[in-house]
Amino acid sequence: MQRWHQAKPPARASGRAEHPVNHLTSSAQGLLLLRVVGATGAALLGGMLALPVPRTSHRLMCALVSFAAGGLLAVAALHVIPETAELLGPARAGAAVLAGLIGFWTVGRFVYFVCPACSASHQEKGYVRLGWLMIVAMTLHSLTDGLAITAGYEADHHAGAQLGLLIFIAVSYHKVPEGLALMGVMRMAGLRAGAALGATALAELTTGIGALAGLLLLGLSPGAMGVLLGVVGGSFLYVVLFAMLKEMWVHEKTSILLYASLGAASIVVLGRLLGHG
């Protein structure tokens, strides 16, 4: 794994700050856009899975959430957090990851669960209120997803690795049950299929807003980018802990561990194929 300071382009002699997106070529912009569209499309795919049925299958939701949680755990533990530790050192990396974890927990505690897909299957009533709370939570979650996609690209730019692609894949894993959860709850709240899918699409558009916010951060110092990656890793760990532990507490454990193991294994295999880690 290359050190970031070896790959960082030299500063201009004039001392004038380089525009933060100068290194972002048109092809790189296209790649980022493609990843954002792909992640958003994964959520819409999940939403369309709920179109033919009035109520989302808990078994399907559990399988998708567990698979995605395994993928997020693998990409966080094997790729994002080690990259953060290389940039910041173990102590500062741990603090950045903890900040992301606590930040997501705070929103989940006082607003609504930041992982809408992880909580939808436990709800039995109040679907109208639940649907709009989920939209708020999903908006915050999607902003972080978009930021994570852009941060992954920046890591690739500096380190010459494929962390960005692995983050995109893991985020897309989770987008499918996310879209399915919101679509299912909005349908049970009484919305027509088209309106429910439209609400899902609007909430997921914030993934692009998060990616745009990430573009403003391109060109950060390795230390600042390490903090950002640490927060992303902490947010992934929150989703994993909430999704897997809550499901395992309430429901049968064996199938959850099986699906999570499959999700994690897919990231491990892809990481080796891509030469990262």
Secondary structure, 3 states (H helix, E strand, C coil): CCCHHHHCCCCCCCCCCCCCCCCCCHHHHHHHHHHHHHHHHHHHHHHHHCCCCCCCCHHHHHHHHHHHHHHHHHHHHHHHHHHHHHHHCHHHHHHHHHHHHHHHHHHHHHCCCCCHHHHHCCCCCCHHHHHHHHHHHHHHHHHHHHHHHHHHHHHHHHHCCCHHHHHHHHHHHHHHHHHHHHHHHHHHCCCCHHHHHHHHHHHHCHHHHHHHHHHHCCCCCHHHHHHHHHHHHHHHHHHHHHHHHHHHHHCCHHHHHHHHHHHHHHHHHHHHHHCCC
